């Protein structure tokens, strides 16, 4: 019969020390995991830079390979230059296209690509009169009908950019043809006029607005921030009222509290038009930059505020913001209910100590590189953020109601014709 050795005092002490050591090591390990986790702090990481793994390979369609694509880029007569389209909010269509052409993630082989980029400057060509709404719609359908790879996946692996407040509504039939495609847009909501939003949070990507190039240069900004103590106003709103309730309320409040809120009537033309440099000089002269909803839920003023270093106050309830997987927006901005725009808002803003305002500005200074459209080789840029989001969209396998597969892994259509023998134009819904 075996006898168990009695538990001595030494054994008890040793057991306690082992438990304590295990506890301390576990806590230390948890702390190390927390410190290296992207969710622990959005400001102590290399924001949104995609890895160089082969998981992301993007094919960029050439304007000459598909009939009609050139018209979406240059207009019906081919006379609109890309340089013309770089200005204003349609500039992101050009910048993203040009940066993808130089990207390390670009592939020239369609069979190796897992995503396809369809370039288009339709916002620009429409604004310049080079295509009208009907022509845009017809041309898009014509272009898509010639893309067998679009048909193969039902458009799920194809990327489109719609850079303005109208979003994908620039293509009137988007709901029929692009309802599965990846849409890059700053616009997350347009239900005020159209009854439905073209943005789908599960497939689409919110991109930053196109801030004036003269303000995003880290070494030579056209307008420099000024110290908080030297700013004349508590807050400002630099925009047109456009008949919107929130904006009209701000204009009214500016007249009631002229020493706290600056809201001049902006002129788009004529001798009293506020130039870009003067605009940014005004913008920097307040601690808080108010960003109410306009024709749509997003506003460029939100992004501009980071470069003059005022804290943006979002007054747009349905707004969608980019790169939320790496940015904690409560650290860099304030979102206030649009239904409570009034003296209560000013009382709240006045209650915030300068120390906290400085902290928010410091955090904003660290992440504003994500608003700058630069090459994806930069450690932090809007492009690196977009590519990181796109990498999350990559699917190993694609299917659609029109694709089928056989035992030998060949992809066929419903007539059992192999994919590489499909003939264009391919009929679409």
Secondary structure, DSSP 8 states (H G I E B T S, - for coil): --------HHHHHHHHHHHHHHHHHHHHHHHHHHHHSTTT-TTSS-TT-----TT--EEE--TTTSTTHHHHHHTTTT---GGGGGSGGGHHHHHHHHHHHT-TTEES-TTT-SEEE----HHHHHHTTSS-HHHHHHHHHHHHTT-HHHHHHTTTTEEEE--STTGGGGSTTHHHHSSSSEEEES----HHHHSS-S--TTT-EE------HHHH-TT--SS----GGG-SEEEE--S--TT-HHHHHHHHHHHH-TTTEE-----SSSTT---HHHHHHHHTTEEEEEEE--SSS--HHHHHHHHHT-EEEEE-TT---S-TTT--GGGTEEE--GGG-SHHHHHHHHHS-HHHHHHHHHHHHHHGGGGS---TTSSS-HHHHHHHHHHTT--SS---TT-EE-TT--EE-TT--BGGG--SS----
